Amino acid sequence: MDTFFDNLQNLGCGLISGFILFQSAIVAPTIFQTLPENQAGPFLRSLFPKLFKLCATLMGLNALIAIYFGDLVPIFGFIMGILLMIFCLLLVPKINTARDQRNESAFKRLHLTTVLSTVIVLLMNLWFSLF
């Protein structure tokens, strides 16, 4: 693969990994520690869909590069990541409804699903940026 495009893919993977880590490890906990729940909730409800869209878009660009160069493993990996981020995006309204209706079991199950999906995307992007 051309060095420029290889570096571009690594940059995309690094950005995705950084965004996920920053949002999950720094932004969300800080918001919950500093804002009352009635303000933190709406803020995070606005923020996480943007993260999912941004990650899906960057993985889409990486997938296009992989398709152009015929790299099968990254193609499937990035497409899987795109689908996971779209899945997370589609779960957001269901998570919000479960929280609003105080259905804790549904909320925990759906939230855990998005967390695990996001961790998979994080690990895939770390792996692709290293190898």
Secondary structure, 3 states (H helix, E strand, C coil): CCHHHHHHHHHHHHHHHHHHHHHHHHHHHHHHHHCCHHHHHHHHHHHHHHHHHHHHHHHHHHHHHHHHHCCHHHHHHHHHHHHHHHHHHHHHHHHHHHHHCCCHHHHHHHHHHHHHHHHHHHHHHHHHHHC
